[in-house]
């Protein structure tokens, strides 16, 4: 059987796709992977990072929410969400 995909490999994939100016493709691919691992907050956080890089703040915030649902106060998701709100001019949210 094939090994389960690694979140680290997906993070690398996102970086490569962004370098190739294809952040939308990276965001879609990682979001699909996160949906296959709904209880693992790291997947949602990587998907949220990819969505943010693609300019999809709405999807990025949804990914952060899903990560925090999977693991309350998951630090990487909390930091990303705080950054997204600060960038939107609402740092107190």
C-alpha positions as CSV (number, residue, x, y, z in Angstrom):
1,X,0.0,0.0,0.0
2,X,1.1,3.6,-0.6
3,X,2.2,5.7,2.3
4,X,-0.1,8.4,3.5
5,X,0.8,11.8,2.2
6,X,2.9,14.0,4.4
7,X,1.8,17.5,5.5
8,X,5.4,18.6,5.1
9,X,5.4,17.4,1.5
10,X,2.3,19.4,0.8
11,X,3.8,22.5,2.4
12,X,6.8,22.1,0.0
13,X,4.3,21.6,-2.9
14,X,2.6,24.9,-2.0
15,X,6.0,26.7,-2.0
16,X,6.9,25.3,-5.4
17,X,3.5,26.1,-6.9
18,X,3.8,29.7,-5.5
19,X,7.2,30.0,-7.0
20,X,5.8,28.9,-10.3
21,X,3.1,31.6,-10.0
22,X,0.3,29.0,-9.5
23,X,-1.0,29.7,-6.0
24,X,-4.6,28.9,-7.0
25,X,-3.6,25.4,-8.1
26,X,-1.7,24.9,-4.9
27,X,-4.6,26.1,-2.7
28,X,-7.1,23.8,-4.5
29,X,-4.8,20.7,-4.2
30,X,-4.0,21.3,-0.5
31,X,-7.7,22.0,0.3
32,X,-8.6,18.7,-1.3
33,X,-6.0,16.9,0.8
34,X,-7.2,18.6,4.0
35,X,-10.7,17.4,3.3
36,X,-9.3,13.8,3.4
37,X,-7.8,14.5,6.8
38,X,-10.6,16.6,8.5
39,X,-9.5,15.8,12.1
40,X,-5.8,16.9,11.6
41,X,-5.3,20.6,12.1
42,X,-2.0,20.8,10.3
43,X,-3.7,19.9,7.0
44,X,-6.2,22.8,7.5
45,X,-3.5,25.2,8.4
46,X,-1.4,24.4,5.3
47,X,-4.6,24.7,3.2
48,X,-5.3,28.1,4.9
49,X,-1.7,29.2,4.2
50,X,-2.1,28.2,0.6
51,X,-5.4,30.0,0.3
52,X,-3.9,33.2,1.8
53,X,-1.1,33.1,-0.7
54,X,-3.6,32.8,-3.5
55,X,-5.4,35.9,-2.2
56,X,-8.4,34.0,-0.9
57,X,-8.7,35.4,2.6
58,X,-12.2,34.0,3.0
59,X,-11.0,30.4,2.4
60,X,-7.9,31.0,4.5
61,X,-10.1,32.0,7.5
62,X,-12.3,29.0,6.9
63,X,-9.2,26.8,7.0
64,X,-8.1,28.4,10.3
65,X,-11.6,27.8,11.7
66,X,-11.5,24.1,10.7
67,X,-8.0,23.7,12.2
68,X,-9.2,25.1,15.5
69,X,-12.2,22.8,15.4
70,X,-9.9,19.9,15.0
71,X,-7.6,21.0,17.8
72,X,-8.7,23.9,20.0
73,X,-6.2,26.8,19.9
74,X,-3.9,25.0,17.4
75,X,-1.0,27.6,17.6
76,X,-0.1,27.7,13.8
77,X,-3.8,28.3,12.9
78,X,-4.3,30.9,15.7
79,X,-1.2,32.8,14.5
80,X,-2.3,32.7,10.8
81,X,-5.8,33.8,11.7
82,X,-4.5,36.7,13.8
83,X,-2.2,37.7,10.9
84,X,-5.1,37.6,8.4
85,X,-7.3,39.8,10.7
86,X,-4.4,42.2,11.3
87,X,-3.8,42.5,7.6
88,X,-7.5,43.3,7.1
89,X,-7.3,46.1,9.7
90,X,-9.1,44.2,12.5
91,X,-6.3,43.1,14.8
92,X,-8.7,42.7,17.8
93,X,-10.9,40.1,16.3
